[in-house]
């Protein structure tokens, strides 16, 4: 089970280990918005803090990250594989259930895309 945290990490929990974290992945600079595992891959969509132009006097604003990150999770030390640039900024993602490595991305403004 992949669980995103408000500080940009993804914890991989294993039911065989009593749902304890078996890996901790530093994925984004701020909150993780979505995460999905597809076999030995982890994909994450996150948020970044944009400085200045804040709402209501706030110094920064949280916006979706334009980069989706992919990790190899076959070991207890997941390693980064690649970064996918998705300019509409993904807020949700899901691996295709039958086509290995194919990822469906969705943005807040309704743009969807399949990436392999």
Beta strands, then each sheet from edge to edge (+ up, - down):
strand 1: 2-4
strand 2: 9-14
strand 3: 20-26
strand 4: 32-38
strand 5: 41-51
strand 6: 60-64
strand 7: 67-72
strand 8: 79-85
strand 9: 90-95
strand 10: 103-107
strand 11: 112-115
sheet 1: 1+ 2- 3+
sheet 2: 4+ 5- 6+
sheet 3: 4+ 5- 7+ 8-
sheet 4: 9+ 10- 11+
end
